[in-house]
Amino acid sequence: MSINKTCINETYFDTADFLNLYSHLISIVALPINILGIWLIYYRTPVRMKNMKGVMLNCHVWGLFGDVMLGTLTIPYVFFPVISGTPLGILTRFFDINAFFQTYIAVACVAEVGSSIVFMFENRQSQTVTSSWKITSEKSRNSFYAINMIFPWLASTISLMRIPEQTSAKLEMLKTIPCPTIEFFQMSVIIVTTDAKSIGLALMLLLLFYTIQLFFFIIHSSFYLCISTKSYAVSEKTKKLKRKYFVAVCIQIMVPFAIMAVPVSYYAFSIVTDYYNQSANNFCFLIMSIHGFFSTVATIVIYENYRNYILHVLRIRRNLKVTLIQSKSMAETTYI
């Protein structure tokens, strides 16, 4: 039987070695920046932003976990459009952790970034809106947080409930991808499902769950900040501060969201059209593994207190005094 030339036209960018090497190189750069971002939020958040501190920490911690899972611990070498692949990371190389368990943890950790974004905008809505259309009691807010944090793990569980028999699934996969890279035959590849619709349904439910909440919080907050004449009985200066920080949160979230949109869109296209390109698969996962890094960079650049502290440490502004914004008394302090 003759071999199709496309089956042997493999480049370095198609290989597991490429993905493994550059995932670790990216992690070497991204991990210290992510940790720096968490340190800045914890120790250098001004008193004025104390209401935002918890949700910002939560968002960056999950961003860090997502980056570490994808870029260091698991490093998924995937064969989209089939939901399949093999982990190359530390959990496999040194600890021989079950690949399906790694997949479950990685998917859930990345999905938790969605819940952390919801918490950011709920926080802004809570501090902005004075009407009854917001969470007021501590018990209700704890329940809201618990539901949003549990749902990603539930969605991940649903997506892994129909794991097929592996030998027949791999033969079925070769009908869709007749010429995978040589790693498919050399490594222990797992097939999560031969029916991408089940994964698609779980992801669609997850996205819908977060999207509905985000639209409500963003639209409701925007209405009170920009349109409503009965927003709250505070000074115009305070209103401007709240608008400023709401816009800052939007930009902070949109940067990693835009980064993630590229690989997610490609994978959706790949699954729908049965298009296979291993180089594109590899590059997309490299992009996904740095979304937390870009979120941290955006946070440092956007928020003046963090930005000024970094500039001061780097001695770019020698005479810059980095101070926490705080008043002499609680009565004079404006919390946003």
C-alpha positions as CSV (number, residue, x, y, z in Angstrom):
1,M,0.0,0.0,0.0
2,S,1.4,3.4,-1.0
3,I,1.9,6.1,1.6
4,N,0.2,9.4,1.1
5,K,2.9,12.1,0.9
6,T,1.0,14.2,3.4
7,C,1.6,11.5,5.9
8,I,5.4,12.0,5.9
9,N,5.3,15.8,5.5
10,E,5.8,16.5,9.2
11,T,7.6,19.6,10.4
12,Y,9.2,20.4,13.8
13,F,6.1,22.5,14.7
14,D,3.9,19.4,14.4
15,T,5.9,17.4,17.0
16,A,5.4,16.8,20.6
17,D,9.0,17.9,21.2
18,F,8.2,21.4,19.9
19,L,5.1,21.7,22.2
20,N,6.9,20.3,25.2
21,L,10.0,22.6,24.8
22,Y,8.2,25.8,24.2
23,S,5.5,25.2,26.9
24,H,8.3,24.9,29.4
25,L,10.1,28.0,28.0
26,I,6.9,30.0,28.2
27,S,6.2,28.8,31.7
28,I,9.7,30.0,32.8
29,V,8.8,33.5,31.8
30,A,5.1,33.5,32.7
31,L,5.1,31.8,36.1
32,P,7.2,34.6,37.9
33,I,5.0,37.3,36.3
34,N,1.8,35.5,37.5
35,I,3.2,35.1,41.0
36,L,4.3,38.8,41.0
37,G,0.7,39.8,40.0
38,I,-0.8,37.8,42.9
39,W,1.8,39.4,45.3
40,L,1.0,42.9,44.1
41,I,-2.8,42.3,44.6
42,Y,-2.3,40.9,48.0
43,Y,0.3,43.4,49.4
44,R,-0.1,46.5,47.2
45,T,-3.8,46.9,46.7
46,P,-4.8,50.3,48.1
47,V,-7.4,50.7,50.8
48,R,-9.7,52.3,48.2
49,M,-9.8,49.0,46.3
50,K,-10.3,46.7,49.3
51,N,-13.7,45.6,48.0
52,M,-12.1,44.3,44.8
53,K,-9.1,42.6,46.4
54,G,-10.7,39.2,47.1
55,V,-12.2,38.7,43.6
56,M,-9.0,39.9,41.9
57,L,-6.9,37.5,43.9
58,N,-9.4,34.7,43.0
59,C,-9.2,35.6,39.3
60,H,-5.4,35.6,39.2
61,V,-5.0,32.5,41.2
62,W,-7.2,30.5,38.8
63,G,-5.4,32.1,35.9
64,L,-2.1,30.9,37.4
65,F,-3.5,27.4,37.9
66,G,-4.8,27.3,34.3
67,D,-1.4,28.4,32.9
68,V,0.5,25.9,35.1
69,M,-1.8,23.0,34.2
70,L,-1.6,23.6,30.5
71,G,2.0,24.8,30.3
72,T,3.8,22.7,32.8
73,L,1.8,19.9,34.6
74,T,-0.2,18.4,31.7
75,I,0.9,20.0,28.4
76,P,-1.8,18.4,26.2
77,Y,-0.6,17.2,22.8
78,V,-4.0,17.0,21.1
79,F,-5.3,15.6,17.8
80,F,-8.3,17.9,17.1
81,P,-10.8,17.6,15.5
82,V,-11.0,14.3,17.4
83,I,-11.2,14.9,21.2
84,S,-8.0,13.0,21.9
85,G,-4.4,13.5,22.8
86,T,-1.7,12.6,25.3
87,P,-0.2,14.6,28.2
88,L,3.5,15.5,28.0
89,G,3.9,17.4,31.3
90,I,5.4,16.8,34.7
91,L,2.4,14.8,36.0
92,T,3.1,12.2,33.3
93,R,6.8,12.2,33.1
94,F,7.6,12.1,36.8
95,F,4.4,10.9,38.5
96,D,2.6,8.8,35.9
97,I,-0.8,10.3,36.8
98,N,-3.7,8.9,34.9
99,A,-4.2,10.9,31.6
100,F,-8.0,11.0,32.0
101,F,-7.7,12.4,35.5
102,Q,-5.2,15.0,34.2
103,T,-7.7,16.0,31.5
104,Y,-10.5,16.4,34.1
105,I,-8.4,18.6,36.4
106,A,-7.0,20.7,33.5
107,V,-10.5,21.4,31.9
108,A,-12.0,22.2,35.3
109,C,-9.1,24.6,36.2
110,V,-9.4,26.5,32.9
111,A,-13.2,26.6,33.3
112,E,-12.8,28.1,36.8
113,V,-11.3,31.2,35.1
114,G,-14.9,31.7,33.8
115,S,-16.3,31.7,37.3
116,S,-13.6,34.1,38.6
117,I,-14.6,36.5,35.8
118,V,-18.2,36.3,36.9
119,F,-17.2,37.1,40.4
120,M,-15.3,40.2,39.2
121,F,-18.3,41.7,37.5
122,E,-20.7,40.7,40.3
123,N,-18.4,42.6,42.7
124,R,-18.6,45.7,40.5
125,Q,-22.4,45.4,40.2
126,S,-22.7,45.0,43.9
127,Q,-20.6,48.1,44.6
128,T,-22.3,50.1,41.9
129,V,-26.0,49.4,41.9
130,T,-28.4,50.3,44.7
131,S,-31.6,48.7,43.4
132,S,-32.9,45.3,44.6
133,W,-31.5,43.5,41.5
134,K,-28.3,42.5,43.3
135,I,-27.1,40.0,45.9
136,T,-27.4,41.6,49.3
137,S,-27.0,38.9,52.0
138,E,-23.8,37.1,52.8
139,K,-25.6,33.7,52.8
140,S,-26.9,34.3,49.2
141,R,-23.5,35.5,48.0
142,N,-21.8,32.4,49.5
143,S,-24.4,30.2,47.7
144,F,-23.8,32.1,44.5
145,Y,-20.0,31.6,44.8
146,A,-20.4,27.9,45.6
147,I,-22.7,27.2,42.6
148,N,-20.3,29.0,40.2
149,M,-17.3,27.2,41.5
150,I,-18.9,23.7,41.5
151,F,-20.4,24.0,38.0
152,P,-17.0,23.7,36.1
153,W,-16.2,20.5,37.9
154,L,-19.7,19.2,37.1
155,A,-19.4,20.1,33.4
156,S,-16.0,18.4,33.3
157,T,-17.5,15.3,34.9
158,I,-20.3,15.2,32.3
159,S,-17.8,15.6,29.4
160,L,-15.9,12.6,30.6
161,M,-18.8,10.3,31.3
162,R,-18.8,8.6,27.9
163,I,-15.2,7.5,27.5
164,P,-15.2,4.9,24.7
165,E,-13.3,1.6,24.4
166,Q,-9.8,2.8,23.4
167,T,-8.7,0.4,20.7
168,S,-11.8,0.7,18.6
169,A,-11.9,4.4,19.2
170,K,-8.4,4.9,17.9
171,L,-9.3,2.9,14.7
172,E,-12.4,5.2,14.4
173,M,-10.2,8.2,14.8
174,L,-8.0,7.2,11.9
175,K,-11.0,7.5,9.6
176,T,-11.2,11.2,10.5
177,I,-7.4,11.7,10.7
178,P,-5.9,9.2,8.4
179,C,-2.4,10.8,8.7
180,P,-1.7,11.8,12.3
181,T,1.8,12.6,13.4
182,I,4.1,9.7,14.3
183,E,3.5,10.4,18.0
184,F,0.0,9.0,17.7
185,F,1.6,5.5,17.1
186,Q,4.4,5.9,19.6
187,M,2.7,7.5,22.6
188,S,-0.1,6.5,24.8
189,V,-2.9,8.5,23.2
190,I,-6.3,8.7,24.9
191,I,-9.6,9.2,23.1
192,V,-11.9,11.2,25.3
193,T,-14.9,10.7,23.0
194,T,-15.7,9.8,19.4
195,D,-18.8,12.0,19.6
196,A,-17.6,15.6,19.8
197,K,-21.3,16.7,20.2
198,S,-21.2,15.5,23.9
199,I,-18.2,17.6,24.6
200,G,-19.7,20.5,22.6
201,L,-22.9,20.3,24.6
202,A,-21.0,20.4,28.0
203,L,-19.0,23.4,26.8
204,M,-22.1,25.1,25.4
205,L,-23.9,24.7,28.8
206,L,-20.8,26.1,30.6
207,L,-20.5,29.1,28.3
208,L,-24.2,29.8,28.4
209,F,-24.1,29.6,32.2
210,Y,-21.4,32.2,32.4
211,T,-22.5,34.4,29.5
212,I,-26.0,35.0,30.9
213,Q,-24.5,36.1,34.3
214,L,-21.9,38.3,32.7
215,F,-24.4,40.0,30.4
216,F,-26.6,40.8,33.3
217,F,-23.9,42.2,35.6
218,I,-22.2,44.2,32.8
219,I,-25.4,45.7,31.4
220,H,-26.9,46.4,34.8
221,S,-23.7,48.1,36.0
222,S,-23.3,50.0,32.8
223,F,-26.9,51.3,33.0
224,Y,-26.3,52.7,36.5
225,L,-23.0,54.2,35.7
226,C,-23.8,55.8,32.4
227,I,-27.5,56.2,32.0
228,S,-29.5,56.1,35.2
229,T,-30.1,59.4,36.9
230,K,-31.0,57.6,40.2
231,S,-27.9,55.6,40.5
232,Y,-26.9,56.6,44.1
233,A,-26.6,59.6,46.3
234,V,-22.9,60.1,46.1
235,S,-20.6,62.8,44.7
236,E,-19.7,63.1,41.1
237,K,-16.1,62.3,42.0
238,T,-17.1,58.9,43.4
239,K,-19.2,58.2,40.4
240,K,-16.2,58.9,38.1
241,L,-14.0,56.6,40.2
242,K,-16.6,53.8,40.0
243,R,-16.8,54.3,36.2
244,K,-13.0,54.3,36.0
245,Y,-12.6,51.0,37.9
246,F,-15.5,49.4,36.0
247,V,-13.8,50.2,32.7
248,A,-10.5,48.9,34.1
249,V,-12.1,45.6,35.0
250,C,-13.6,45.3,31.5
251,I,-10.2,45.9,29.9
252,Q,-8.4,43.6,32.4
253,I,-10.8,40.8,31.5
254,M,-11.0,41.5,27.7
255,V,-7.3,41.1,27.2
256,P,-7.0,37.4,28.2
257,F,-10.5,36.8,26.7
258,A,-9.3,38.1,23.3
259,I,-6.2,35.8,23.7
260,M,-8.3,32.8,24.4
261,A,-10.8,33.6,21.6
262,V,-8.2,32.6,18.9
263,P,-7.6,29.0,19.9
264,V,-11.2,28.4,21.0
265,S,-12.4,29.6,17.6
266,Y,-9.9,27.5,15.8
267,Y,-10.8,24.3,17.8
268,A,-14.5,24.9,17.2
269,F,-13.8,25.3,13.4
270,S,-11.6,22.2,13.5
271,I,-14.4,20.1,15.1
272,V,-17.2,21.3,12.9
273,T,-15.2,20.9,9.6
274,D,-13.1,17.8,10.6
275,Y,-10.0,19.9,9.7
276,Y,-6.7,18.5,11.1
277,N,-3.5,20.6,11.4
278,Q,-1.2,19.5,14.1
279,S,0.9,22.7,14.0
280,A,-2.2,24.7,14.6
281,N,-3.2,22.5,17.5
282,N,0.2,23.0,19.1
283,F,0.3,26.7,18.6
284,C,-3.3,27.1,20.0
285,F,-2.4,25.3,23.2
286,L,0.7,27.4,23.6
287,I,-1.5,30.5,23.3
288,M,-4.0,29.1,25.8
289,S,-1.2,28.4,28.3
290,I,-0.3,32.2,28.6
291,H,-3.8,33.7,29.1
292,G,-3.0,34.2,32.8
293,F,0.3,35.9,31.9
294,F,-1.5,38.4,29.7
295,S,-4.1,39.0,32.4
296,T,-1.4,39.8,34.9
297,V,0.4,42.1,32.5
298,A,-2.9,43.9,31.8
299,T,-3.6,44.3,35.5
300,I,-0.2,45.8,36.2
301,V,-0.5,48.2,33.3
302,I,-4.1,49.3,34.0
303,Y,-4.0,49.9,37.7
304,E,-1.9,52.8,38.6
305,N,-0.8,51.6,42.1
306,Y,0.6,48.4,40.7
307,R,2.2,50.1,37.7
308,N,3.9,52.8,39.8
309,Y,5.3,50.3,42.3
310,I,6.9,48.3,39.5
311,L,8.3,51.4,37.9
312,H,9.7,52.5,41.4
313,V,11.3,49.1,41.9
314,L,12.9,49.2,38.5
315,R,14.0,52.7,39.3
316,I,12.5,54.0,36.1
317,R,10.9,56.8,38.2
318,R,13.5,57.4,40.9
319,N,11.4,60.1,42.7
320,L,8.1,58.3,42.5
321,K,6.4,57.7,45.9
322,V,4.2,54.6,45.9
323,T,1.5,55.1,48.5
324,L,-1.7,53.4,49.4
325,I,-4.7,55.5,48.8
326,Q,-6.1,55.9,52.2
327,S,-7.8,58.6,54.3
328,K,-7.1,59.6,57.9
329,S,-10.4,58.2,59.0
330,M,-12.8,55.6,57.7
331,A,-15.4,58.3,57.2
332,E,-13.2,60.0,54.6
333,T,-12.4,56.9,52.7
334,T,-14.2,56.2,49.4
335,Y,-14.3,52.5,48.7
336,I,-14.9,51.4,45.1
